[in-house]
Amino acid sequence: SRGAEDIMPKIGGFEEPPQLGEGGSWQITGKLNGMLNVKLEPGESCCGEVGTMEYFQEGINFQTKMSAKGIGGNISSWASGESPFRQTFTNESDKTLYVGLTPNQPLGTIIPIDLSQHQGNVLNARLGAYMGSMSTDIQTRVDFKRDSCTCMSCMACCCGGPSPIVQQISTNNPANSVSTSLSMR
């Protein structure tokens, strides 16, 4: 007898996310409206989109910062469907602590992504897909895919096809890019 996991197709080409991240630094609990539990060792930081924080333990410094450098970067981040602000969580204690992040959209599904596995450490996603990351140097910006803007694709866009405007999620430090999370509806 085959289980549901054997029958279900891969949604969007992504496999079912593992419950526990490599090295045990994060864990996803629940499938729909799940929670990303992040383990922070002393001195480690993670960040999340505004509205994603579910909990954090005493000893974690919680700050809200601008998500990009300069007014142009913040406008591009906002245009990509993100807030110009980002929450940063830093473990300032001498012991292991935890932060819980949840999608800030109804029925969001958390999908772990390793940007170092993508060409140029860049991933194109739908607007507003970024949820959080194990690194604080993730950039989000709006991008216009000119190649998909022909007469036929413009008509397809009007009729429910893919938009030529996407959110580009990237990092300059691929070593710290593991477990960038997308929240898909």
C-alpha positions in Angstrom: 0.0 0.0 0.0 1.4 3.4 -1.0 1.2 6.4 1.4 0.0 9.9 0.4 3.6 11.0 0.1 4.2 8.5 -2.7 1.1 9.6 -4.6 1.3 13.4 -4.2 3.2 15.1 -7.0 6.0 17.5 -6.3 4.3 20.9 -6.1 6.0 23.5 -8.3 9.0 21.2 -8.7 9.9 21.4 -5.1 10.1 18.3 -3.0 8.4 18.1 0.4 10.6 20.1 2.8 12.6 18.1 5.3 11.4 18.4 8.9 14.9 19.1 10.2 17.5 21.2 8.5 21.1 20.2 8.0 23.0 20.3 11.3 19.7 20.7 13.1 19.7 24.5 12.9 16.1 24.7 11.9 12.9 22.7 11.9 9.6 23.1 10.1 6.5 21.9 12.1 3.2 21.6 10.4 2.4 21.7 6.6 -0.2 24.4 6.2 0.4 27.5 8.2 3.5 25.8 9.5 6.2 27.2 11.8 9.9 27.5 11.2 11.7 27.0 14.5 15.3 28.4 14.2 18.0 27.3 16.6 20.5 30.2 17.3 23.8 29.5 19.0 25.4 32.3 21.0 26.2 35.2 18.6 24.1 33.8 15.7 21.4 35.8 13.9 18.5 35.2 11.6 16.0 37.5 10.1 12.3 37.5 9.1 9.8 39.5 7.2 7.8 41.9 9.3 4.8 40.0 10.8 6.4 36.6 10.7 7.7 36.4 14.3 5.7 34.0 16.4 8.0 33.8 19.4 11.6 34.3 20.6 13.2 33.3 23.9 14.6 35.7 26.5 18.2 36.5 25.7 17.5 37.1 22.0 17.9 40.7 20.9 15.0 41.6 18.5 15.4 44.6 16.2 13.5 46.0 13.3 15.9 47.4 10.6 15.7 48.7 7.1 15.8 45.7 4.7 18.2 47.4 2.2 20.8 50.1 2.0 19.6 53.4 0.7 16.2 54.7 -0.4 16.4 53.1 -3.8 17.1 49.6 -2.3 14.1 50.0 0.1 11.8 51.2 -2.7 12.9 48.1 -4.8 12.3 45.8 -1.8 8.9 47.3 -1.2 8.0 47.0 -4.9 8.9 43.3 -4.8 6.1 42.8 -2.3 8.2 43.1 0.9 8.2 45.6 3.7 11.1 48.1 3.6 11.8 46.8 7.2 13.1 43.4 8.3 13.2 41.8 11.8 16.6 40.6 13.0 17.0 38.2 15.9 20.4 37.8 17.5 21.3 35.4 20.3 23.1 37.6 22.9 23.2 34.9 25.6 25.7 32.2 26.3 23.3 29.3 25.5 21.3 27.9 22.6 18.0 29.7 22.1 15.1 29.5 19.6 13.0 31.8 17.4 9.7 30.8 15.8 8.6 32.3 12.4 5.3 31.7 10.6 4.1 32.9 7.2 2.4 36.3 7.3 -0.1 35.2 4.7 -3.1 32.9 5.2 -2.4 29.3 4.3 1.3 29.9 3.6 3.6 26.9 3.1 7.2 27.2 4.2 9.7 26.0 1.5 13.4 25.9 2.5 15.7 27.1 -0.3 19.5 27.0 -0.4 20.5 30.0 -2.6 24.0 28.5 -3.1 22.3 25.9 -5.3 21.0 28.5 -7.7 22.9 30.2 -10.5 24.5 33.4 -9.2 23.0 32.8 -5.8 19.8 34.3 -7.1 16.2 33.0 -7.1 13.3 34.5 -9.0 10.0 34.1 -7.1 6.5 35.6 -7.1 6.2 39.0 -5.5 6.1 38.8 -1.7 7.4 35.2 -1.5 10.4 35.9 0.9 9.7 35.0 4.5 13.0 34.8 6.4 16.5 33.5 6.3 19.3 32.1 8.4 21.4 35.0 7.2 21.1 38.7 7.6 22.6 39.6 4.2 19.7 38.5 2.0 18.4 41.1 -0.5 15.0 41.3 -2.1 14.2 43.5 -5.1 11.8 43.8 -7.9 12.9 42.6 -11.4 11.3 42.9 -14.8 11.9 39.9 -17.1 12.1 41.5 -20.5 12.4 38.2 -22.3 8.9 37.2 -21.3 7.3 40.5 -22.4 6.2 39.8 -25.9 2.8 40.4 -27.4 1.7 36.9 -26.6 3.0 36.8 -23.1 1.5 40.2 -22.3 -1.9 38.7 -23.4 -1.1 35.7 -21.3 -0.4 37.9 -18.3 -3.8 39.6 -18.7 -5.4 36.2 -18.9 -3.8 34.7 -15.7 -0.4 33.7 -17.1 3.0 34.4 -15.3 3.8 38.0 -14.7 7.1 39.4 -16.2 7.5 41.2 -12.8 9.2 39.0 -10.2 10.8 39.2 -6.8 14.6 38.5 -7.0 16.0 37.0 -3.8 19.8 37.1 -3.6 22.9 37.1 -1.4 26.5 38.1 -1.8 27.5 35.5 0.8 26.4 32.0 -0.4 28.0 30.3 2.6 25.3 31.9 4.8 22.4 31.5 2.4 21.2 28.1 3.5 17.5 28.0 4.5 16.2 31.1 3.0 12.4 30.4 3.4 9.7 31.2 1.0 6.1 31.4 2.0 3.9 30.1 -0.9 0.2 30.4 -1.0 
